[in-house]
Amino acid sequence: MLTNEVITNALHATQKLLVARREEVLAVALMALSTLGMAHPANAQEVSYIIFDPPGSTFTHSSSINPEGAVTGNYSDAQYVIHGFLRARDGTFTTLDPPGSAYTFPASINPAGAIAGSYTDANFVAHGFLRSPDGSFTTFDPPGSIGAGGGPGTGVAAINGEGAITGSYEVTNAIHGFLRYRAGTFAEFHVSGAPITAPTGINEAREITGGYYDKQHAFHGFLRYRAGTLTTFDVPGLTNTTSPKGINQAGEVTGSYDDAQYNSHGFLRARDGTFTTFDVPDAPQTFPTAINSKGEITGYFYDANGANHGFLRAPDGTFTIFDPPGHTGTDPAGINSSGTITGVVDGGHGFIRIEDKREEDKQEHEN
């Protein structure tokens, strides 16, 4: 039986996965064959960068970007209080704090500008929230959530274009996934027999991906179809650690898996269930974090010296590696349909990477 401590720690880990991009190594696996693409330097085509922090921020974490270039995430102020933020395309900021919140963690922004995330109340219980484009908040917990008395409660992972939200919540001795429909009703789901089911992404068809622990504490992937049926998967081979991070409109899933030496590699699961595995060339660790509608994948990798850098993997398998000029520790978190990427640099500042394909796609530079 799961103890309250195990449940609390597990959901905290799930929420941490939603607001920070370096997740813990979860289990042991044998290495599958890697498909290596050619690496291109960051200046192979013209790109521009914006480095930003909300006013009063001492630490900025950017988590999601929509097709319009609006970015959401969280920041810490001088009193160590964590707030949400919305950065509009023109560079203006709005602070986001749902009613009754002590700490706020926006997770995802959709094309209409609706933002979904989690917040903790004064008792450190986590709840979900939806911020509409008009600025109004709706707070929620799935029916049956037992996050009380300091328990974890509800963690939000992602929102799609129609306003459907997915995430996880605590029930008795387990953590289950949820789908919140636009109308505010809920569907509960979990992998049969799994003590923890943790969604990480949702697409326009309401297909949901994520991971789950089995009873032996190994981590695997799942895909929930619109009709509510679930399929589970692992990268082929003897791997027992498959950690999905995102799903696009075509139903393609990306994420990472571990080999027997605890080295992480990237994978792409096609809609038909076939896998492509990959690594940034010469990188000992590769961590995909997001995929867009074109099949472009972003994420970060560690070099031989342990420094992390960003990467963009094109649908043809070629790589572009990048760091904003003069900055280190590049940690991409999200990519939109134009290939614009957001994330964190220098351990605590937001960045936006823009491919200057068209003049009208450019944004104003800021320091």
Sequence and secondary structure as in RCSB ss.txt:
>XXXX:A:sequence
MLTNEVITNALHATQKLLVARREEVLAVALMALSTLGMAHPANAQEVSYIIFDPPGSTFTHSSSINPEGAVTGNY
SDAQYVIHGFLRARDGTFTTLDPPGSAYTFPASINPAGAIAGSYTDANFVAHGFLRSPDGSFTTFDPPGSIGAGG
GPGTGVAAINGEGAITGSYEVTNAIHGFLRYRAGTFAEFHVSGAPITAPTGINEAREITGGYYDKQHAFHGFLRY
RAGTLTTFDVPGLTNTTSPKGINQAGEVTGSYDDAQYNSHGFLRARDGTFTTFDVPDAPQTFPTAINSKGEITGY
FYDANGANHGFLRAPDGTFTIFDPPGHTGTDPAGINSSGTITGVVDGGHGFIRIEDKREEDKQEHEN
>XXXX:A:secstr
   HHHHHHHHHHHHHHHH S                 EE GGGS EEEEEE  TT SEEEEEEE TT  EEEEE
E TT  EEEEEE TTS EEEE  TT SEEEEEEE TT  EEEEEE TT  EEEEEE TTS EEEE  TT    TT
  BEEEEEE TTS EEEEEEETTEEEEEEE TTS EEEE  TT SEEEEEEE TT  EEEEEE TTS EEEEEE 
TTS EEEE  SSS  BEEEEEE TT  EEEEEE TTS EEEEEE TTS EEEE  TT SEEEEEEE TT  EEEE
EE TTS EEEEEE TTS EEEE  TT    EEEEE TT  EEEEETTTEEEEEEE SSGGG      
